[in-house]
Amino acid sequence: MLVLSRKKNESIVINDDITIVVVEIRGDKVRLGVEAPKEVPVHRREVFDAIRRSEGAAKAKEGDDPAATDAAKTVGEP
């Protein structure tokens, strides 16, 4: 992990197209701004984890669906 010190209005750049800016420091909270291309998803960690859990649950549910399993077995069969 790279650890950097930044002051208000200072930034870091990731891969030429993502910029993280320190917007505000208030007590023990730091507000960050993220500038990234629209095709790059940017989420808070707890939101990212929830998305991954729901994707995993959806994949597991697809695997439990007997109709989906039967259809997968017959693909390519005469």
OpenMM code with the backbone's topology and positions (N, CA, C; nanometers):
from openmm import Vec3, app, unit

residues = "MET LEU VAL LEU SER ARG LYS LYS ASN GLU SER ILE VAL ILE ASN ASP ASP ILE THR ILE VAL VAL VAL GLU ILE ARG GLY ASP LYS VAL ARG LEU GLY VAL GLU ALA PRO LYS GLU VAL PRO VAL HIS ARG ARG GLU VAL PHE ASP ALA ILE ARG ARG SER GLU GLY ALA ALA LYS ALA LYS GLU GLY ASP ASP PRO ALA ALA THR ASP ALA ALA LYS THR VAL GLY GLU PRO".split()
positions = [
    Vec3(0.0846, -0.1174, 0.0000),
    Vec3(0.0000, 0.0000, 0.0000),
    Vec3(0.0891, 0.1237, 0.0000),
    Vec3(0.0599, 0.2144, -0.0897),
    Vec3(0.1287, 0.3427, -0.0933),
    Vec3(0.0576, 0.4379, 0.0017),
    Vec3(0.1306, 0.5001, 0.0917),
    Vec3(0.0729, 0.5949, 0.1868),
    Vec3(0.1298, 0.7325, 0.1562),
    Vec3(0.0406, 0.8295, 0.1337),
    Vec3(0.0816, 0.9657, 0.0996),
    Vec3(0.0230, 1.0651, 0.1983),
    Vec3(0.0925, 1.1738, 0.2190),
    Vec3(0.0390, 1.2857, 0.2965),
    Vec3(-0.0032, 1.3934, 0.1982),
    Vec3(-0.1210, 1.4473, 0.2177),
    Vec3(-0.1723, 1.5537, 0.1323),
    Vec3(-0.2403, 1.6569, 0.2202),
    Vec3(-0.2385, 1.7807, 0.1779),
    Vec3(-0.3081, 1.8889, 0.2464),
    Vec3(-0.4314, 1.9255, 0.1652),
    Vec3(-0.5151, 2.0103, 0.2226),
    Vec3(-0.6360, 2.0547, 0.1530),
    Vec3(-0.5996, 2.1108, 0.0150),
    Vec3(-0.6790, 2.0743, -0.0840),
    Vec3(-0.6641, 2.1146, -0.2244),
    Vec3(-0.5459, 2.0482, -0.2959),
    Vec3(-0.4751, 1.9593, -0.2288),
    Vec3(-0.3705, 1.8838, -0.2961),
    Vec3(-0.4323, 1.7557, -0.3508),
    Vec3(-0.3665, 1.6951, -0.4480),
    Vec3(-0.4253, 1.5793, -0.5132),
    Vec3(-0.3213, 1.4727, -0.5441),
    Vec3(-0.3710, 1.3576, -0.5863),
    Vec3(-0.2878, 1.2517, -0.6411),
    Vec3(-0.3501, 1.2087, -0.7735),
    Vec3(-0.2695, 1.1568, -0.8624),
    Vec3(-0.3165, 1.1125, -0.9930),
    Vec3(-0.2879, 0.9642, -1.0060),
    Vec3(-0.3875, 0.8909, -1.0558),
    Vec3(-0.3744, 0.7466, -1.0779),
    Vec3(-0.3934, 0.7192, -1.2262),
    Vec3(-0.2928, 0.6598, -1.2868),
    Vec3(-0.3023, 0.6138, -1.4251),
    Vec3(-0.3433, 0.7234, -1.5236),
    Vec3(-0.2974, 0.8413, -1.5077),
    Vec3(-0.3199, 0.9545, -1.5987),
    Vec3(-0.4639, 1.0035, -1.6096),
    Vec3(-0.5638, 0.9263, -1.5658),
    Vec3(-0.7012, 0.9697, -1.5887),
    Vec3(-0.7897, 0.9695, -1.4640),
    Vec3(-0.7327, 0.9409, -1.3474),
    Vec3(-0.8081, 0.9456, -1.2222),
    Vec3(-0.7354, 1.0387, -1.1267),
    Vec3(-0.8068, 1.1359, -1.0740),
    Vec3(-0.7488, 1.2321, -0.9799),
    Vec3(-0.8282, 1.2287, -0.8499),
    Vec3(-0.7576, 1.2196, -0.7396),
    Vec3(-0.8170, 1.2245, -0.6058),
    Vec3(-0.7718, 1.3559, -0.5422),
    Vec3(-0.8686, 1.4370, -0.4995),
    Vec3(-0.8389, 1.5688, -0.4433),
    Vec3(-0.8875, 1.5739, -0.2987),
    Vec3(-0.8045, 1.6257, -0.2094),
    Vec3(-0.8476, 1.6492, -0.0711),
    Vec3(-0.9310, 1.7773, -0.0732),
    Vec3(-1.0603, 1.7631, -0.0510),
    Vec3(-1.1527, 1.8756, -0.0590),
    Vec3(-1.1613, 1.9490, 0.0743),
    Vec3(-1.1657, 1.8714, 0.1835),
    Vec3(-1.1831, 1.9330, 0.3149),
    Vec3(-1.1298, 1.8396, 0.4220),
    Vec3(-1.0740, 1.8972, 0.5269),
    Vec3(-1.0311, 1.8212, 0.6442),
    Vec3(-1.1001, 1.8851, 0.7639),
    Vec3(-1.1820, 1.8050, 0.8322),
    Vec3(-1.2544, 1.8578, 0.9476),
    Vec3(-1.2463, 1.7545, 1.0596),
    Vec3(-1.1658, 1.7835, 1.1614),
    Vec3(-1.1484, 1.6890, 1.2714),
    Vec3(-1.0845, 1.5606, 1.2209),
    Vec3(-1.1541, 1.4489, 1.2445),
    Vec3(-1.1000, 1.3202, 1.2011),
    Vec3(-1.1581, 1.2744, 1.0666),
    Vec3(-1.2265, 1.3642, 0.9958),
    Vec3(-1.2833, 1.3303, 0.8656),
    Vec3(-1.2129, 1.4050, 0.7537),
    Vec3(-1.1916, 1.3337, 0.6460),
    Vec3(-1.1309, 1.3926, 0.5270),
    Vec3(-1.2300, 1.3738, 0.4136),
    Vec3(-1.2650, 1.4812, 0.3449),
    Vec3(-1.3528, 1.4713, 0.2277),
    Vec3(-1.2652, 1.4690, 0.1037),
    Vec3(-1.2914, 1.3700, 0.0195),
    Vec3(-1.2138, 1.3529, -0.1023),
    Vec3(-1.3039, 1.3715, -0.2240),
    Vec3(-1.2474, 1.4282, -0.3271),
    Vec3(-1.3153, 1.4364, -0.4558),
    Vec3(-1.2457, 1.3421, -0.5523),
    Vec3(-1.3248, 1.2729, -0.6339),
    Vec3(-1.2692, 1.1785, -0.7295),
    Vec3(-1.3115, 1.2202, -0.8696),
    Vec3(-1.2138, 1.2440, -0.9542),
    Vec3(-1.2393, 1.2739, -1.0947),
    Vec3(-1.1933, 1.1530, -1.1750),
    Vec3(-1.2884, 1.0877, -1.2427),
    Vec3(-1.2560, 0.9683, -1.3202),
    Vec3(-1.3461, 0.9632, -1.4427),
    Vec3(-1.3028, 0.8937, -1.5468),
    Vec3(-1.3890, 0.8766, -1.6632),
    Vec3(-1.5196, 0.8074, -1.6240),
    Vec3(-1.6271, 0.8365, -1.6972),
    Vec3(-1.7579, 0.7793, -1.6641),
    Vec3(-1.7581, 0.6273, -1.6661),
    Vec3(-1.6749, 0.5676, -1.7487),
    Vec3(-1.6743, 0.4214, -1.7582),
    Vec3(-1.5996, 0.3539, -1.6425),
    Vec3(-1.5369, 0.4331, -1.5558),
    Vec3(-1.4658, 0.3783, -1.4395),
    Vec3(-1.5580, 0.3875, -1.3181),
    Vec3(-1.6017, 0.2718, -1.2657),
    Vec3(-1.6886, 0.2773, -1.1475),
    Vec3(-1.6096, 0.3223, -1.0241),
    Vec3(-1.6692, 0.4116, -0.9470),
    Vec3(-1.6074, 0.4609, -0.8231),
    Vec3(-1.7121, 0.4469, -0.7133),
    Vec3(-1.6809, 0.3684, -0.6095),
    Vec3(-1.7752, 0.3438, -0.5008),
    Vec3(-1.7037, 0.3539, -0.3672),
    Vec3(-1.7801, 0.3888, -0.2628),
    Vec3(-1.7292, 0.3730, -0.1274),
    Vec3(-1.7139, 0.2233, -0.1031),
    Vec3(-1.6241, 0.1846, -0.0163),
    Vec3(-1.5949, 0.0429, 0.0050),
    Vec3(-1.7191, -0.0361, 0.0453),
    Vec3(-1.8019, 0.0185, 0.1362),
    Vec3(-1.9190, -0.0559, 0.1818),
    Vec3(-2.0201, -0.0770, 0.0684),
    Vec3(-2.0292, 0.0185, -0.0229),
    Vec3(-2.1175, 0.0036, -0.1395),
    Vec3(-2.0589, -0.1011, -0.2345),
    Vec3(-1.9297, -0.0952, -0.2578),
    Vec3(-1.8616, -0.1920, -0.3431),
    Vec3(-1.8828, -0.3344, -0.2901),
    Vec3(-1.8670, -0.3532, -0.1579),
    Vec3(-1.8858, -0.4847, -0.0974),
    Vec3(-2.0301, -0.5328, -0.1137),
    Vec3(-2.1269, -0.4431, -0.0971),
    Vec3(-2.2677, -0.4802, -0.1132),
    Vec3(-2.2971, -0.5213, -0.2572),
    Vec3(-2.2396, -0.4514, -0.3535),
    Vec3(-2.2579, -0.4867, -0.4946),
    Vec3(-2.2013, -0.6258, -0.5194),
    Vec3(-2.0826, -0.6528, -0.4693),
    Vec3(-2.0209, -0.7845, -0.4877),
    Vec3(-2.1049, -0.8951, -0.4241),
    Vec3(-2.1584, -0.8684, -0.3042),
    Vec3(-2.2422, -0.9693, -0.2384),
    Vec3(-2.3672, -0.9975, -0.3211),
    Vec3(-2.4305, -0.8925, -0.3736),
    Vec3(-2.5529, -0.9136, -0.4518),
    Vec3(-2.5219, -0.9836, -0.5836),
    Vec3(-2.4078, -0.9543, -0.6446),
    Vec3(-2.3689, -1.0253, -0.7668),
    Vec3(-2.3436, -1.1723, -0.7370),
    Vec3(-2.2792, -1.2004, -0.6253),
    Vec3(-2.2533, -1.3386, -0.5861),
    Vec3(-2.3821, -1.4133, -0.5577),
    Vec3(-2.4769, -1.3467, -0.4925),
    Vec3(-2.6055, -1.4096, -0.4626),
    Vec3(-2.6826, -1.4378, -0.5916),
    Vec3(-2.6760, -1.3453, -0.6871),
    Vec3(-2.7454, -1.3656, -0.8145),
    Vec3(-2.6847, -1.4824, -0.8909),
    Vec3(-2.5534, -1.4944, -0.8894),
    Vec3(-2.4871, -1.6073, -0.9576),
    Vec3(-2.5217, -1.7387, -0.8896),
    Vec3(-2.5256, -1.7381, -0.7568),
    Vec3(-2.5609, -1.8599, -0.6835),
    Vec3(-2.7044, -1.8997, -0.7139),
    Vec3(-2.7929, -1.8023, -0.7234),
    Vec3(-2.9338, -1.8305, -0.7530),
    Vec3(-2.9479, -1.8885, -0.8930),
    Vec3(-2.8716, -1.8365, -0.9882),
    Vec3(-2.8739, -1.8910, -1.1239),
    Vec3(-2.8308, -2.0371, -1.1221),
    Vec3(-2.7332, -2.0703, -1.0416),
    Vec3(-2.6851, -2.2074, -1.0313),
    Vec3(-2.7861, -2.3001, -0.9677),
    Vec3(-2.8755, -2.2457, -0.8845),
    Vec3(-2.9773, -2.3261, -0.8169),
    Vec3(-3.1011, -2.3479, -0.9027),
    Vec3(-3.1137, -2.2779, -1.0149),
    Vec3(-3.2319, -2.2836, -1.0997),
    Vec3(-3.2262, -2.4080, -1.1888),
    Vec3(-3.3103, -2.5096, -1.1649),
    Vec3(-3.3047, -2.6316, -1.2452),
    Vec3(-3.3298, -2.6057, -1.3933),
    Vec3(-3.4167, -2.5116, -1.4265),
    Vec3(-3.4448, -2.4812, -1.5668),
    Vec3(-3.3204, -2.4275, -1.6352),
    Vec3(-3.2471, -2.3425, -1.5651),
    Vec3(-3.1244, -2.2875, -1.6229),
    Vec3(-3.0208, -2.3980, -1.6399),
    Vec3(-3.0140, -2.4917, -1.5452),
    Vec3(-2.9192, -2.6027, -1.5541),
    Vec3(-2.9548, -2.6939, -1.6714),
    Vec3(-3.0851, -2.7260, -1.6884),
    Vec3(-3.1282, -2.8103, -1.7999),
    Vec3(-3.0987, -2.7438, -1.9326),
    Vec3(-3.1235, -2.6143, -1.9409),
    Vec3(-3.0968, -2.5417, -2.0655),
    Vec3(-2.9482, -2.5432, -2.0963),
    Vec3(-2.8662, -2.5291, -1.9948),
    Vec3(-2.7213, -2.5289, -2.0160),
    Vec3(-2.6745, -2.6661, -2.0631),
    Vec3(-2.7366, -2.7742, -2.0130),
    Vec3(-2.6978, -2.9087, -2.0528),
    Vec3(-2.7327, -2.9378, -2.1991),
    Vec3(-2.8430, -2.8780, -2.2473),
    Vec3(-2.8884, -2.9096, -2.3832),
    Vec3(-2.8255, -2.8220, -2.4888),
    Vec3(-2.7506, -2.7193, -2.4490),
    Vec3(-2.6876, -2.6329, -2.5473),
    Vec3(-2.5883, -2.7133, -2.6270),
    Vec3(-2.6017, -2.7102, -2.7577),
    Vec3(-2.5087, -2.7792, -2.8453),
    Vec3(-2.5452, -2.9251, -2.8691),
    Vec3(-2.6451, -2.9791, -2.7982),
    Vec3(-2.6884, -3.1168, -2.8221),
    Vec3(-2.7891, -3.1195, -2.9349),
    Vec3(-2.7873, -3.2251, -3.0188),
    Vec3(-2.8831, -3.2323, -3.1312),
    Vec3(-3.0244, -3.2538, -3.0860),
] * unit.nanometer
topology = app.Topology()
chain = topology.addChain("A")
for resn in residues:
    res = topology.addResidue(resn, chain)
    for name in ("N", "CA", "C"):
        topology.addAtom(name, app.Element.getBySymbol(name[0]), res)
